[in-house]
Amino acid sequence: MEIQITKNAEKSYFEIISRYSEIKASLFSRKTIFVLDIIKQNSHIGQIYLKTPYRKFLLTEEVYIFYKIESDIIYIVLFWDNKRSPLNLDVILHS
């Protein structure tokens, strides 16, 4: 399967790492690459998010990756900081 990162996911990723120190950002980036490889190998590993086409996978204690699968492509749609309001999450995923 191929992984594609959406503009929204890219934006949310950089918003998260911009708040980290250089060392923590580097660790987060390495962990992200590792988890994306896991998702690529087993696309159904993430938990289905409510009754949506999205799956979520816990990247760190504070961040989830949201993605959806279409044909042979896994679209990474969002990196979500769990400290944010879940109401905002639903708005973002449905926009």
C-alpha positions in Angstrom: 0.0 0.0 0.0 1.0 3.6 -0.6 0.8 6.3 2.0 -0.1 9.9 1.1 -0.1 12.7 3.5 -2.8 15.3 3.1 -2.2 19.1 3.4 -4.2 19.1 6.6 -2.1 16.3 8.1 1.1 18.1 7.1 -0.1 21.4 8.6 -1.2 19.6 11.9 2.1 17.7 12.1 4.2 21.0 11.8 1.9 22.7 14.3 2.7 20.0 16.8 6.4 19.8 16.3 6.8 23.6 16.3 6.0 23.5 20.1 8.7 20.9 20.8 12.3 21.3 21.5 14.7 20.3 18.8 15.4 16.9 20.5 11.8 16.2 21.2 10.8 17.1 17.6 13.5 14.8 16.3 12.2 11.9 18.5 8.6 12.7 17.4 9.7 12.6 13.7 11.4 9.2 14.1 8.4 7.8 15.9 6.1 9.1 13.2 8.1 7.4 10.5 8.1 4.1 12.5 4.3 4.3 13.1 3.6 5.1 9.4 5.6 2.0 8.4 3.5 -0.1 10.8 0.3 1.3 9.3 1.6 0.7 5.8 2.3 -2.9 6.6 -1.1 -3.5 8.4 -3.5 -0.7 7.3 -6.4 -2.0 9.5 -4.3 -1.8 12.8 -5.9 1.5 13.7 -9.1 1.7 15.7 -12.2 2.8 13.7 -13.2 6.3 14.8 -16.8 6.4 15.7 -19.0 5.7 12.6 -16.6 7.4 10.1 -14.3 6.1 7.4 -11.4 7.1 9.5 -9.1 5.1 11.7 -6.9 6.4 14.6 -3.6 5.1 15.9 -1.9 6.4 19.0 1.4 7.9 18.0 2.5 9.2 21.4 0.7 9.7 24.7 -0.5 13.0 23.4 -1.0 12.5 19.6 -3.2 10.4 17.4 -2.8 9.8 13.7 -6.1 9.8 11.8 -6.1 8.1 8.4 -8.5 6.5 5.9 -8.0 3.8 3.4 -9.2 4.1 -0.2 -8.3 1.3 -2.7 -4.5 0.8 -2.3 -3.8 4.2 -0.7 -3.7 5.1 2.9 -4.4 8.8 3.4 -3.0 10.4 6.5 -5.5 13.1 7.2 -4.6 14.5 10.6 -2.2 14.5 13.5 -4.4 15.2 16.6 -3.1 16.6 19.9 -5.3 15.0 22.5 -5.3 18.2 24.6 -7.6 19.8 22.1 -11.4 19.7 22.3 -12.9 16.6 20.7 -15.6 18.8 19.3 -13.0 20.5 17.1 -11.8 17.1 15.9 -15.2 16.2 14.5 -15.4 19.5 12.7 -12.0 19.1 11.1 -12.6 15.5 10.1 -15.9 16.4 8.4 -14.6 19.4 6.5 
